[in-house]
């Protein structure tokens, strides 16, 4: 069995080495600091603490309670709200809390964005109107019927006027904003009046943009009219993989708490709550500087790609107001291929991205495994200390691979050399902070 231990360790070390020499551009990922890592390997990972702090089903929770309450308070400070539940173990679980709290079981009604236009699988129905089963979380788990909001493909955003007409006719229980492709703020303020008219609650899935919101660089959905916010904590908010629910309405607190426990889970991931508390302290100290650079890098990266012949959407709007960039690479279909092909090509050079559906892909007959889009994110490379000069360099690597057809093995060597200058986690308290160092404990 010791050989198996060695084999597992070897694979883990290979993974660390890959990211130590890679350019990580996945918009849904980030890297945690040493303080967060210390917390998540603590004894909290072995324990149970069912229920709310001070009302546990288990004994031995007095220190767990202190940390969880501290994490709640830090969340409320960072997001300027009156309620924070940090128990959901993921962003999907946080969305389910909203569905439980604000919709009816089986054929409850929700408006959200469709997957090809940026919506997340957790927003989706069990099956499409054509009868194709997609097993979306909202439909599969909660039995919700989904009516999609209107979308403006040129603006890459929800069309408020068209959506208001849909909401007035459909009369949903829940209107859910937020997306996986999330370049610009959503029209929360514009829809608040119609939500009141039809008696709908407004939810906002902030999984991707939570850190940008907390640091003051994106819209504040709660102040604009959202009743509750769901989020994951490991994207622009660089914490461990966990989730949370926020609200600034005291009258909703009991419903949200009960919709989470005991409705959805028993124990939650206590070590990740400790890690999240660490990350929130870091963001309260460094978040404004960090997230300002994240958005600056996204804009600079998109501009640099665009200038080199790789089309980035929404040039007329400065490409993005978030950490994300979306590229349309259909013109390379006959030379390099589509999104899945380019994703593999870049990975061969140790540039890690993800393919992504564009709003028109289904009409064009493109499959999600090989769509015409790429989604790129700047959160992780910014945390490694990269700035706008590095965005220009990385864009040049894209050009050489996709347009000039350079050898990815050669580019991989250059990427590894480039990464030698970016080996520490920035915007945190410790120094030095090795980013992808594998830590042996025995």
DRENDO-1510 file (C-alpha; in Angstrom, 1 decimal, always signed):
<recs>
REC; n; res; u; v; w
REC; 1; UNK; +0.0; +0.0; +0.0 .
REC; 2; UNK; +2.9; +2.3; +0.5 .
REC; 3; UNK; +3.4; +2.2; -3.2 .
REC; 4; UNK; -0.1; +3.5; -3.7 .
REC; 5; UNK; +0.6; +6.4; -1.3 .
REC; 6; UNK; +3.7; +7.2; -3.3 .
REC; 7; UNK; +1.7; +7.1; -6.5 .
REC; 8; UNK; -1.0; +9.4; -5.2 .
REC; 9; UNK; +1.6; +11.8; -3.9 .
REC; 10; UNK; +3.5; +11.8; -7.2 .
REC; 11; UNK; +0.3; +12.6; -9.2 .
REC; 12; UNK; -0.4; +15.5; -6.8 .
REC; 13; UNK; +3.1; +16.8; -7.1 .
REC; 14; UNK; +2.9; +16.6; -10.9 .
REC; 15; UNK; -0.3; +18.7; -10.8 .
REC; 16; UNK; +1.4; +21.3; -8.6 .
REC; 17; UNK; +4.4; +21.4; -11.0 .
REC; 18; UNK; +2.1; +21.9; -14.0 .
REC; 19; UNK; +0.4; +24.9; -12.4 .
REC; 20; UNK; +3.8; +26.2; -11.2 .
REC; 21; UNK; +4.8; +26.5; -14.8 .
REC; 22; UNK; +1.5; +27.4; -16.4 .
REC; 23; UNK; -0.6; +30.5; -17.2 .
REC; 24; UNK; -3.9; +29.9; -15.4 .
REC; 25; UNK; -6.8; +31.8; -17.1 .
REC; 26; UNK; -9.9; +29.9; -16.0 .
REC; 27; UNK; -12.4; +32.5; -14.9 .
REC; 28; UNK; -13.9; +30.3; -12.2 .
REC; 29; UNK; -10.6; +29.6; -10.4 .
REC; 30; UNK; -8.2; +31.4; -8.2 .
REC; 31; UNK; -5.4; +30.6; -5.8 .
REC; 32; UNK; -5.6; +30.7; -2.0 .
REC; 33; UNK; -3.0; +32.2; +0.3 .
REC; 34; UNK; -0.9; +30.4; +2.9 .
REC; 35; UNK; -3.2; +31.7; +5.7 .
REC; 36; UNK; -6.2; +30.1; +3.9 .
REC; 37; UNK; -4.3; +26.9; +3.3 .
REC; 38; UNK; -3.3; +26.7; +7.0 .
REC; 39; UNK; -6.9; +27.0; +8.1 .
REC; 40; UNK; -8.3; +24.4; +5.7 .
REC; 41; UNK; -5.9; +21.7; +6.9 .
REC; 42; UNK; -6.8; +22.3; +10.6 .
REC; 43; UNK; -8.7; +19.8; +12.8 .
REC; 44; UNK; -11.9; +21.6; +11.8 .
REC; 45; UNK; -11.9; +19.3; +8.7 .
REC; 46; UNK; -12.6; +16.3; +11.0 .
REC; 47; UNK; -15.6; +17.8; +12.9 .
REC; 48; UNK; -19.4; +18.1; +12.7 .
REC; 49; UNK; -21.4; +21.1; +13.6 .
REC; 50; UNK; -25.0; +20.7; +12.4 .
REC; 51; UNK; -27.2; +23.8; +12.8 .
REC; 52; UNK; -26.6; +27.5; +13.5 .
REC; 53; UNK; -23.8; +28.7; +15.8 .
REC; 54; UNK; -25.0; +28.4; +19.4 .
REC; 55; UNK; -27.7; +25.9; +18.4 .
REC; 56; UNK; -25.6; +22.9; +17.4 .
REC; 57; UNK; -26.7; +19.3; +17.4 .
REC; 58; UNK; -23.1; +18.2; +18.3 .
REC; 59; UNK; -20.9; +19.0; +21.3 .
REC; 60; UNK; -17.3; +20.2; +21.0 .
REC; 61; UNK; -18.2; +23.2; +18.8 .
REC; 62; UNK; -17.3; +26.2; +21.0 .
REC; 63; UNK; -14.3; +27.2; +18.9 .
REC; 64; UNK; -16.0; +26.3; +15.7 .
REC; 65; UNK; -18.9; +28.6; +16.7 .
REC; 66; UNK; -16.4; +31.4; +17.3 .
REC; 67; UNK; -14.9; +31.1; +13.9 .
REC; 68; UNK; -18.2; +30.7; +12.1 .
REC; 69; UNK; -19.6; +33.8; +13.8 .
REC; 70; UNK; -16.4; +35.7; +13.0 .
REC; 71; UNK; -16.7; +34.6; +9.3 .
REC; 72; UNK; -20.4; +35.8; +9.2 .
REC; 73; UNK; -19.4; +39.1; +10.6 .
REC; 74; UNK; -16.5; +39.5; +8.1 .
REC; 75; UNK; -18.9; +38.7; +5.3 .
REC; 76; UNK; -21.4; +41.3; +6.5 .
REC; 77; UNK; -18.7; +43.9; +6.7 .
REC; 78; UNK; -17.2; +43.1; +3.3 .
REC; 79; UNK; -20.6; +43.1; +1.6 .
REC; 80; UNK; -22.3; +45.7; +3.8 .
REC; 81; UNK; -25.4; +43.6; +4.6 .
REC; 82; UNK; -27.2; +42.4; +7.7 .
REC; 83; UNK; -27.3; +38.7; +7.1 .
REC; 84; UNK; -24.7; +36.2; +5.9 .
REC; 85; UNK; -24.9; +32.4; +6.0 .
REC; 86; UNK; -21.5; +30.8; +5.3 .
REC; 87; UNK; -22.7; +27.2; +5.6 .
REC; 88; UNK; -23.5; +26.4; +1.9 .
REC; 89; UNK; -20.7; +24.2; +0.7 .
REC; 90; UNK; -20.8; +25.6; -2.9 .
REC; 91; UNK; -22.4; +28.2; -5.1 .
REC; 92; UNK; -24.9; +25.6; -6.4 .
REC; 93; UNK; -25.9; +24.8; -2.8 .
REC; 94; UNK; -26.3; +28.6; -2.2 .
REC; 95; UNK; -28.6; +28.8; -5.2 .
REC; 96; UNK; -30.7; +25.9; -3.9 .
REC; 97; UNK; -31.1; +27.9; -0.7 .
REC; 98; UNK; -32.7; +30.7; -2.7 .
REC; 99; UNK; -34.9; +28.2; -4.6 .
REC; 100; UNK; -36.0; +26.6; -1.3 .
REC; 101; UNK; -36.8; +29.9; +0.3 .
REC; 102; UNK; -38.6; +31.7; -2.6 .
REC; 103; UNK; -40.2; +29.1; -4.9 .
REC; 104; UNK; -42.8; +26.4; -4.7 .
REC; 105; UNK; -41.9; +22.7; -4.9 .
REC; 106; UNK; -42.7; +21.2; -8.3 .
REC; 107; UNK; -43.7; +23.7; -11.0 .
REC; 108; UNK; -42.6; +26.7; -9.1 .
REC; 109; UNK; -41.7; +29.5; -11.6 .
REC; 110; UNK; -38.4; +31.2; -12.1 .
REC; 111; UNK; -36.9; +33.6; -14.7 .
REC; 112; UNK; -33.2; +33.3; -15.3 .
REC; 113; UNK; -30.6; +33.3; -18.2 .
REC; 114; UNK; -30.2; +30.3; -20.5 .
REC; 115; UNK; -26.9; +28.4; -20.6 .
REC; 116; UNK; -25.9; +29.5; -24.1 .
REC; 117; UNK; -26.3; +33.1; -23.1 .
REC; 118; UNK; -24.3; +32.9; -19.9 .
REC; 119; UNK; -26.6; +31.1; -17.4 .
REC; 120; UNK; -25.2; +28.5; -15.1 .
REC; 121; UNK; -26.4; +24.8; -15.2 .
REC; 122; UNK; -27.7; +25.4; -11.7 .
REC; 123; UNK; -30.2; +27.9; -13.1 .
REC; 124; UNK; -31.5; +25.5; -15.7 .
REC; 125; UNK; -34.7; +23.4; -16.0 .
REC; 126; UNK; -34.8; +19.6; -16.1 .
REC; 127; UNK; -35.4; +19.6; -19.8 .
REC; 128; UNK; -35.7; +22.1; -22.6 .
REC; 129; UNK; -38.9; +23.1; -24.4 .
REC; 130; UNK; -38.0; +20.7; -27.1 .
REC; 131; UNK; -37.9; +17.8; -24.6 .
REC; 132; UNK; -34.1; +17.4; -24.5 .
REC; 133; UNK; -33.1; +16.5; -21.0 .
REC; 134; UNK; -30.3; +18.8; -19.6 .
REC; 135; UNK; -30.7; +18.0; -15.9 .
REC; 136; UNK; -30.4; +21.6; -14.8 .
REC; 137; UNK; -30.2; +21.9; -11.0 .
REC; 138; UNK; -33.3; +24.2; -10.7 .
REC; 139; UNK; -35.5; +21.8; -12.6 .
REC; 140; UNK; -34.0; +18.5; -11.4 .
REC; 141; UNK; -33.7; +19.1; -7.7 .
REC; 142; UNK; -36.5; +21.7; -7.0 .
REC; 143; UNK; -38.8; +20.9; -10.0 .
REC; 144; UNK; -38.9; +24.5; -11.2 .
REC; 145; UNK; -40.3; +25.6; -14.5 .
REC; 146; UNK; -37.9; +28.2; -16.1 .
REC; 147; UNK; -38.8; +31.0; -18.4 .
REC; 148; UNK; -35.7; +32.7; -19.9 .
REC; 149; UNK; -35.0; +36.4; -19.6 .
REC; 150; UNK; -34.6; +38.4; -22.8 .
REC; 151; UNK; -31.0; +38.8; -23.9 .
REC; 152; UNK; -29.2; +41.4; -26.1 .
REC; 153; UNK; -26.5; +39.5; -28.0 .
REC; 154; UNK; -24.7; +42.7; -29.1 .
REC; 155; UNK; -24.5; +44.1; -25.6 .
REC; 156; UNK; -23.9; +40.6; -24.1 .
REC; 157; UNK; -26.4; +41.4; -21.3 .
REC; 158; UNK; -30.0; +41.0; -20.3 .
REC; 159; UNK; -32.4; +43.1; -22.2 .
REC; 160; UNK; -34.4; +44.9; -19.5 .
REC; 161; UNK; -37.4; +46.0; -21.6 .
REC; 162; UNK; -37.8; +42.5; -23.2 .
REC; 163; UNK; -37.4; +40.9; -19.8 .
REC; 164; UNK; -40.0; +43.1; -18.2 .
REC; 165; UNK; -42.5; +42.0; -20.7 .
REC; 166; UNK; -41.6; +38.3; -20.0 .
REC; 167; UNK; -41.9; +38.8; -16.3 .
REC; 168; UNK; -45.2; +40.6; -16.5 .
REC; 169; UNK; -46.7; +37.8; -18.6 .
REC; 170; UNK; -45.1; +34.8; -16.8 .
REC; 171; UNK; -45.3; +36.1; -13.2 .
REC; 172; UNK; -42.4; +34.2; -11.7 .
REC; 173; UNK; -41.9; +33.6; -8.0 .
REC; 174; UNK; -38.2; +34.2; -8.4 .
REC; 175; UNK; -36.2; +36.4; -10.8 .
REC; 176; UNK; -32.5; +35.3; -10.8 .
REC; 177; UNK; -29.8; +37.5; -12.0 .
REC; 178; UNK; -26.1; +36.5; -12.3 .
REC; 179; UNK; -24.3; +34.2; -14.8 .
REC; 180; UNK; -21.3; +32.2; -15.7 .
REC; 181; UNK; -20.5; +34.5; -18.5 .
REC; 182; UNK; -20.7; +37.8; -16.7 .
REC; 183; UNK; -19.1; +40.8; -18.4 .
REC; 184; UNK; -21.3; +43.6; -17.3 .
REC; 185; UNK; -23.7; +44.4; -14.4 .
REC; 186; UNK; -27.3; +43.1; -14.7 .
REC; 187; UNK; -30.4; +45.3; -14.8 .
REC; 188; UNK; -31.5; +44.8; -11.2 .
REC; 189; UNK; -32.7; +48.3; -10.6 .
REC; 190; UNK; -34.7; +48.3; -13.9 .
REC; 191; UNK; -36.6; +45.1; -12.9 .
REC; 192; UNK; -37.3; +45.9; -9.3 .
REC; 193; UNK; -40.6; +47.7; -10.0 .
REC; 194; UNK; -42.0; +44.8; -12.2 .
REC; 195; UNK; -40.9; +42.3; -9.5 .
REC; 196; UNK; -43.0; +44.2; -7.0 .
REC; 197; UNK; -45.9; +44.3; -9.4 .
REC; 198; UNK; -46.0; +40.5; -9.9 .
REC; 199; UNK; -44.9; +39.6; -6.4 .
REC; 200; UNK; -41.6; +38.1; -7.3 .
REC; 201; UNK; -38.4; +37.9; -5.2 .
REC; 202; UNK; -35.2; +39.0; -6.8 .
REC; 203; UNK; -32.1; +36.7; -6.4 .
REC; 204; UNK; -28.6; +37.4; -7.6 .
REC; 205; UNK; -26.0; +34.7; -8.3 .
REC; 206; UNK; -22.8; +36.5; -7.6 .
REC; 207; UNK; -20.5; +33.4; -7.8 .
REC; 208; UNK; -18.2; +35.0; -10.4 .
REC; 209; UNK; -18.2; +38.6; -9.3 .
REC; 210; UNK; -18.4; +38.4; -5.5 .
REC; 211; UNK; -15.0; +39.8; -4.9 .
REC; 212; UNK; -15.6; +42.6; -7.3 .
REC; 213; UNK; -18.8; +43.5; -5.5 .
REC; 214; UNK; -17.2; +43.3; -2.1 .
REC; 215; UNK; -14.4; +45.6; -3.1 .
REC; 216; UNK; -16.7; +48.1; -4.7 .
REC; 217; UNK; -16.0; +47.6; -8.4 .
REC; 218; UNK; -19.1; +46.0; -9.7 .
REC; 219; UNK; -22.8; +46.7; -9.0 .
REC; 220; UNK; -24.0; +46.2; -5.5 .
REC; 221; UNK; -27.1; +44.0; -6.1 .
REC; 222; UNK; -28.5; +44.3; -2.6 .
REC; 223; UNK; -28.6; +48.1; -2.7 .
REC; 224; UNK; -30.0; +48.0; -6.2 .
REC; 225; UNK; -33.0; +45.9; -5.2 .
REC; 226; UNK; -32.0; +42.2; -5.0 .
REC; 227; UNK; -33.6; +40.5; -2.0 .
REC; 228; UNK; -30.9; +37.9; -1.6 .
REC; 229; UNK; -27.5; +37.0; -3.1 .
REC; 230; UNK; -25.9; +33.6; -3.5 .
REC; 231; UNK; -22.2; +33.1; -4.2 .
REC; 232; UNK; -19.3; +30.9; -4.3 .
REC; 233; UNK; -16.1; +32.0; -2.5 .
REC; 234; UNK; -13.3; +30.8; -4.8 .
REC; 235; UNK; -13.4; +32.9; -7.9 .
REC; 236; UNK; -12.9; +36.7; -7.7 .
REC; 237; UNK; -13.2; +36.2; -3.9 .
REC; 238; UNK; -10.0; +34.1; -3.4 .
REC; 239; UNK; -11.1; +31.8; -0.7 .
REC; 240; UNK; -11.6; +28.0; -0.4 .
REC; 241; UNK; -14.2; +26.2; -2.4 .
REC; 242; UNK; -17.4; +27.0; -0.5 .
REC; 243; UNK; -20.5; +29.2; -0.8 .
REC; 244; UNK; -22.6; +31.7; +1.0 .
REC; 245; UNK; -26.0; +33.5; +1.0 .
REC; 246; UNK; -26.4; +37.2; +1.8 .
REC; 247; UNK; -29.4; +39.5; +2.4 .
REC; 248; UNK; -30.1; +42.9; +3.7 .
REC; 249; UNK; -33.7; +42.1; +4.6 .
REC; 250; UNK; -34.2; +41.1; +8.2 .
REC; 251; UNK; -37.7; +39.7; +7.4 .
REC; 252; UNK; -36.1; +37.1; +5.1 .
REC; 253; UNK; -33.5; +35.8; +7.6 .
REC; 254; UNK; -35.6; +32.9; +9.1 .
REC; 255; UNK; -36.7; +31.7; +5.7 .
REC; 256; UNK; -33.2; +31.7; +4.4 .
REC; 257; UNK; -31.8; +29.9; +7.5 .
REC; 258; UNK; -34.5; +27.2; +7.4 .
REC; 259; UNK; -34.1; +26.8; +3.6 .
REC; 260; UNK; -30.5; +25.8; +4.2 .
REC; 261; UNK; -30.6; +23.7; +7.4 .
REC; 262; UNK; -32.1; +21.2; +7.8 .
REC; 263; UNK; -33.6; +21.4; +4.3 .
REC; 264; UNK; -30.4; +21.0; +2.3 .
REC; 265; UNK; -27.6; +19.7; +4.4 .
REC; 266; UNK; -26.6; +18.4; +7.8 .
REC; 267; UNK; -22.9; +19.2; +8.5 .
REC; 268; UNK; -21.1; +21.8; +6.4 .
REC; 269; UNK; -17.4; +22.2; +5.6 .
REC; 270; UNK; -16.0; +23.8; +8.8 .
REC; 271; UNK; -12.4; +23.9; +7.7 .
REC; 272; UNK; -13.4; +25.9; +4.6 .
REC; 273; UNK; -15.3; +28.4; +6.8 .
REC; 274; UNK; -12.1; +29.0; +8.7 .
REC; 275; UNK; -10.3; +29.4; +5.4 .
REC; 276; UNK; -13.0; +31.8; +4.2 .
REC; 277; UNK; -12.6; +33.9; +7.3 .
REC; 278; UNK; -8.9; +34.3; +6.5 .
REC; 279; UNK; -9.6; +35.2; +2.9 .
REC; 280; UNK; -12.2; +37.9; +4.0 .
REC; 281; UNK; -9.6; +39.5; +6.3 .
REC; 282; UNK; -7.2; +39.6; +3.3 .
REC; 283; UNK; -9.8; +41.1; +1.0 .
REC; 284; UNK; -10.9; +43.8; +3.6 .
REC; 285; UNK; -7.2; +44.8; +3.6 .
REC; 286; UNK; -6.1; +44.2; +0.0 .
REC; 287; UNK; -9.3; +43.7; -2.0 .
REC; 288; UNK; -9.6; +47.3; -3.4 .
REC; 289; UNK; -6.1; +47.2; -4.8 .
REC; 290; UNK; -6.4; +43.6; -6.0 .
REC; 291; UNK; -9.7; +43.8; -7.7 .
REC; 292; UNK; -8.9; +47.1; -9.4 .
REC; 293; UNK; -5.9; +45.4; -11.0 .
REC; 294; UNK; -8.1; +42.3; -11.9 .
REC; 295; UNK; -10.4; +44.5; -14.0 .
REC; 296; UNK; -7.5; +46.6; -15.5 .
REC; 297; UNK; -5.8; +43.4; -16.6 .
REC; 298; UNK; -9.0; +42.0; -18.1 .
REC; 299; UNK; -9.5; +45.2; -20.2 .
REC; 300; UNK; -5.9; +45.3; -21.2 .
REC; 301; UNK; -5.8; +41.6; -22.1 .
REC; 302; UNK; -8.9; +41.9; -24.3 .
REC; 303; UNK; -7.5; +44.9; -26.0 .
REC; 304; UNK; -4.2; +43.2; -26.7 .
REC; 305; UNK; -5.9; +40.1; -28.1 .
REC; 306; UNK; -8.2; +42.2; -30.2 .
REC; 307; UNK; -5.3; +44.1; -31.7 .
REC; 308; UNK; -3.7; +40.8; -32.7 .
REC; 309; UNK; -6.7; +39.5; -34.6 .
REC; 310; UNK; -8.4; +37.5; -31.9 .
REC; 311; UNK; -11.9; +38.9; -31.7 .
REC; 312; UNK; -13.1; +39.8; -28.2 .
REC; 313; UNK; -16.8; +40.6; -27.7 .
REC; 314; UNK; -18.1; +44.0; -26.8 .
REC; 315; UNK; -15.2; +46.2; -28.1 .
REC; 316; UNK; -17.7; +49.1; -28.2 .
REC; 317; UNK; -18.1; +48.8; -24.4 .
REC; 318; UNK; -14.5; +48.4; -23.5 .
REC; 319; UNK; -14.9; +44.5; -23.6 .
REC; 320; UNK; -15.7; +43.9; -20.0 .
REC; 321; UNK; -16.3; +45.4; -16.5 .
REC; 322; UNK; -15.4; +42.2; -14.7 .
REC; 323; UNK; -12.6; +39.7; -14.6 .
REC; 324; UNK; -13.9; +37.9; -17.7 .
REC; 325; UNK; -13.1; +38.2; -21.4 .
REC; 326; UNK; -15.1; +36.3; -24.1 .
REC; 327; UNK; -13.5; +35.6; -27.4 .
REC; 328; UNK; -15.2; +34.6; -30.7 .
REC; 329; UNK; -12.8; +32.3; -32.5 .
REC; 330; UNK; -15.1; +31.0; -35.3 .
REC; 331; UNK; -12.9; +32.5; -38.0 .
REC; 332; UNK; -10.2; +30.0; -37.1 .
REC; 333; UNK; -12.6; +27.0; -37.6 .
REC; 334; UNK; -10.9; +25.9; -40.8 .
REC; 335; UNK; -7.3; +26.5; -39.7 .
REC; 336; UNK; -7.1; +25.6; -36.0 .
REC; 337; UNK; -10.6; +24.6; -35.1 .
REC; 338; UNK; -13.2; +25.8; -32.6 .
REC; 339; UNK; -13.2; +26.3; -28.8 .
REC; 340; UNK; -12.5; +22.7; -27.8 .
REC; 341; UNK; -9.6; +22.5; -30.3 .
REC; 342; UNK; -8.1; +25.7; -29.2 .
REC; 343; UNK; -8.5; +24.8; -25.6 .
REC; 344; UNK; -6.4; +21.7; -26.2 .
REC; 345; UNK; -3.9; +23.6; -28.3 .
REC; 346; UNK; -3.3; +26.1; -25.5 .
REC; 347; UNK; -3.1; +23.4; -22.8 .
REC; 348; UNK; -0.3; +21.8; -24.8 .
REC; 349; UNK; +1.5; +25.0; -24.2 .
REC; 350; UNK; +0.5; +25.0; -20.6 .
REC; 351; UNK; -1.9; +27.9; -21.0 .
REC; 352; UNK; -5.0; +26.9; -19.2 .
REC; 353; UNK; -8.4; +28.2; -20.4 .
REC; 354; UNK; -11.9; +27.0; -21.1 .
REC; 355; UNK; -14.0; +26.8; -24.2 .
REC; 356; UNK; -17.5; +28.5; -23.9 .
REC; 357; UNK; -20.8; +28.6; -25.7 .
REC; 358; UNK; -21.6; +31.9; -27.3 .
REC; 359; UNK; -25.3; +33.0; -27.5 .
REC; 360; UNK; -25.5; +32.1; -31.2 .
REC; 361; UNK; -23.7; +28.8; -31.1 .
REC; 362; UNK; -26.8; +26.6; -30.9 .
REC; 363; UNK; -28.2; +28.3; -34.0 .
REC; 364; UNK; -25.0; +27.7; -35.8 .
REC; 365; UNK; -25.1; +24.0; -34.9 .
REC; 366; UNK; -22.1; +24.1; -32.5 .
REC; 367; UNK; -21.9; +21.8; -29.5 .
REC; 368; UNK; -20.8; +22.8; -26.0 .
REC; 369; UNK; -17.8; +20.4; -26.4 .
REC; 370; UNK; -16.5; +22.4; -29.3 .
REC; 371; UNK; -18.2; +25.8; -29.3 .
REC; 372; UNK; -17.1; +29.0; -31.0 .
REC; 373; UNK; -16.1; +30.9; -27.8 .
REC; 374; UNK; -13.4; +31.1; -25.2 .
REC; 375; UNK; -13.9; +32.4; -21.7 .
REC; 376; UNK; -10.8; +33.9; -20.1 .
REC; 377; UNK; -10.3; +35.2; -16.6 .
REC; 378; UNK; -7.6; +37.4; -14.9 .
REC; 379; UNK; -8.2; +36.7; -11.2 .
REC; 380; UNK; -5.5; +34.1; -10.7 .
REC; 381; UNK; -2.8; +35.7; -12.8 .
REC; 382; UNK; -3.4; +39.0; -11.1 .
REC; 383; UNK; -3.0; +37.3; -7.7 .
REC; 384; UNK; +0.4; +36.1; -8.9 .
REC; 385; UNK; +1.5; +39.7; -9.5 .
REC; 386; UNK; +1.0; +40.1; -13.2 .
REC; 387; UNK; +0.0; +43.5; -14.7 .
REC; 388; UNK; -0.9; +45.0; -18.0 .
REC; 389; UNK; +2.5; +44.5; -19.5 .
REC; 390; UNK; +2.2; +40.8; -18.9 .
REC; 391; UNK; -1.3; +40.8; -20.5 .
REC; 392; UNK; +0.3; +42.1; -23.7 .
REC; 393; UNK; +2.9; +39.3; -23.5 .
REC; 394; UNK; +0.2; +36.6; -23.0 .
REC; 395; UNK; -1.8; +37.9; -25.8 .
REC; 396; UNK; +1.2; +37.6; -28.1 .
REC; 397; UNK; +1.5; +33.9; -27.0 .
REC; 398; UNK; -2.1; +33.4; -28.1 .
REC; 399; UNK; -1.4; +35.0; -31.5 .
REC; 400; UNK; +1.7; +32.9; -32.0 .
REC; 401; UNK; -0.2; +29.7; -31.2 .
REC; 402; UNK; -3.6; +30.4; -32.9 .
REC; 403; UNK; -2.6; +32.6; -35.9 .
REC; 404; UNK; +1.1; +32.0; -36.5 .
REC; 405; UNK; +0.7; +28.3; -35.7 .
REC; 406; UNK; +3.9; +28.1; -33.5 .
REC; 407; UNK; +4.9; +24.8; -31.9 .
REC; 408; UNK; +3.1; +24.5; -28.6 .
REC; 409; UNK; +6.1; +22.6; -27.1 .
REC; 410; UNK; +8.3; +25.6; -27.8 .
REC; 411; UNK; +5.7; +28.0; -26.3 .
REC; 412; UNK; +5.5; +25.7; -23.3 .
REC; 413; UNK; +9.2; +26.2; -22.6 .
REC; 414; UNK; +8.7; +30.0; -22.9 .
REC; 415; UNK; +5.7; +29.9; -20.5 .
REC; 416; UNK; +7.7; +28.0; -17.9 .
REC; 417; UNK; +10.5; +30.6; -18.2 .
REC; 418; UNK; +8.1; +33.5; -18.0 .
REC; 419; UNK; +6.4; +32.0; -14.9 .
REC; 420; UNK; +9.7; +32.0; -13.0 .
REC; 421; UNK; +9.1; +35.7; -12.3 .
REC; 422; UNK; +5.7; +35.0; -10.8 .
REC; 423; UNK; +6.0; +32.5; -8.0 .
REC; 424; UNK; +4.3; +34.1; -5.0 .
REC; 425; UNK; +0.7; +34.8; -4.0 .
REC; 426; UNK; +0.2; +38.6; -3.7 .
REC; 427; UNK; -2.4; +40.6; -1.9 .
REC; 428; UNK; -2.1; +38.7; +1.4 .
REC; 429; UNK; -0.1; +39.1; +4.6 .
REC; 430; UNK; +2.6; +36.5; +4.5 .
REC; 431; UNK; +5.9; +36.9; +2.6 .
REC; 432; UNK; +7.2; +35.0; +0.8 .
REC; 433; UNK; +4.1; +33.2; -0.4 .
REC; 434; UNK; +5.0; +30.4; -2.7 .
REC; 435; UNK; +2.0; +29.9; -5.0 .
REC; 436; UNK; +2.0; +26.2; -6.0 .
REC; 437; UNK; +4.5; +24.6; -3.7 .
REC; 438; UNK; +3.5; +21.1; -2.6 .
REC; 439; UNK; +3.7; +20.8; +1.1 .
REC; 440; UNK; +4.6; +17.3; +2.5 .
REC; 441; UNK; +3.2; +16.6; +6.0 .
REC; 442; UNK; +4.9; +13.3; +6.5 .
</recs>
